Amino acid sequence: MKFIDDLYEFYKDKLVGDEEDAVALILYTLQEHTREDLMKLIGEMSDEEVFQMVGQFLIGQLKEKMAREGLGQHRPVDENQKIH
């Protein structure tokens, strides 16, 4: 993706290569753009890039909801409850 390639080239000498760098750089960059800018960027993406972006967003949203609802936390097992 050209946007990421350009962003990386501009900041690569300042990055240490960890996830915090990526998150901070993307969040900082997004603050500098309007919704219209972002929609234009999405319009320039391939179908696969759009699919991956939306998929990652939806996965994150579902994980957050499951965490809020307490799913995935270990609960006491009821011996009378069938697992299968």
PyMOL commands that set and color helices and strands:
alter all, ss='L'
color gray80, all
select helices_A, chain A and resi 2-14+19-31+35-43+47-69
alter helices_A, ss='H'
color red, helices_A
deselect
rebuild
show_as cartoon
